[in-house]
Amino acid sequence: MVGTRRVSWNERRRYAARLYASHRYRAASLVLQDLVAAAPFNLDLRMLLARSYYYTAQLSLAETELRRILDSEPAHPSAHLALARILERQHRCSEAAPHLKAADTMTARDLVALRLS
């Protein structure tokens, strides 16, 4: 970076989000890698990193991130769905099926809960 001003973690997070929103996924993934290293338990950052990897066809890196998310939070429907899509894209449909089912079940349960409240 140009200049001597230190950039805060939150500024870097906002910058990564802007890169992602402007479809600059490769650049976003580079910033997000450092942010995830600094905050490994932040699942939102990990999801954004996994999606950045997906959109830049770095499927093995995306799969690794999504599996880490599911290790931390097994009931994360978005992570299950994203992992299923990645596995399908790699023609690993039998591995994708349980993740699709998990995402579908969790989403349906959430919709029912919303209707009842």
N, C-alpha and C positions, 0 to 999 in steps of 0.2 A: 504494500500500500504506500501511496505517496504521502509524505509528511511524517511528523513524529507523534501525532496525536494517537493515543491508544484507543482502539475500538472496543466497546464493551461487548459482553456476551449477548445481551439483548439486541444490540444493534446488528451484530452478525446474524442473529436468528431472524430478525426482520429482513435483512438483506437476502438471506437464503430464501425466505418466503417470497420476496419480490422476484427473485430469479426464477423460482419454480412457477409463479403465477404468469411470468412472461415467457414460459415454455423454454427457458434456458436450463434444461434439466441437468446437463453435464456440469455446468458451472455451479448449479445449486448443490449437486451431489458432492462437489469438492468442499464447499463451505460446510455442508451438513456433516461430512465425515468428521471434521474437527469438533463440531458442536456435539455430536453423539459421543465422541471420545471423552469430552468434558462432562457430559451428562448422560451416562449410559442407561439410566433408568427412565429417561424421558421417552415414553412410547410414541408420543405424537411426532417427535423429531425422527425417531426410527421409522415410523410409517412414511413420513415425507421422504426420507432417504431411500427407503425401499421403492417408493413410487418413482423417484428420480432414476434409480437404477433400472426399473422396468421400462420407462420411456426412452432410455438410452440403450436398450437391449443388453444390459448387463444382468442377465437373468440369474446367474449363479449368485451374484452379490445380492440381488433382490431377494432371492430365496433364503439366503443366509440371514438377512435382516428380519425377514418375516418369521422365520423359525425362532429367532431370538425373542421376538415379540410374543410369540405363542408360548415360549418357555416361561416368560414372565406373566403373561395373562392368557391362559388357555381359552377363555371365553371371549376373545376379541373377534367379532364377526367380520370386520373389514380385513383383518389380517388373514383370516381363513379364506375369504373370497379372493383376495389378491394372490395368495399362495396357490389357490386352485387355478386361477387364470395363468399363472406362470408355469405351473406343471402341465396344464393343457397345451400351452404354447410350445412346450418341449416334447409334446406327444407322450406324456406320462399320465394318461387319463386315469388309470387305475389308482395312482397315487393322489390324483386331484379329487376323485369322487368323495372320499370322507370329508375333505375340507369344504367342498360345495354343500354337502349335506349339513355339516355343522353350521356354516354361514346361513343357510336357508332356515334351519331350525331356530337359531338364535334370533334372526330377523323376524320370523313369524311370531316367536314368543314376545318380542318387544312390541310388535304391532298389536297383539292381543292385549298386552298390559296397558298400552295407550288407550285402546278402545274402552277398557274397563275403568279407567280413571276419570 
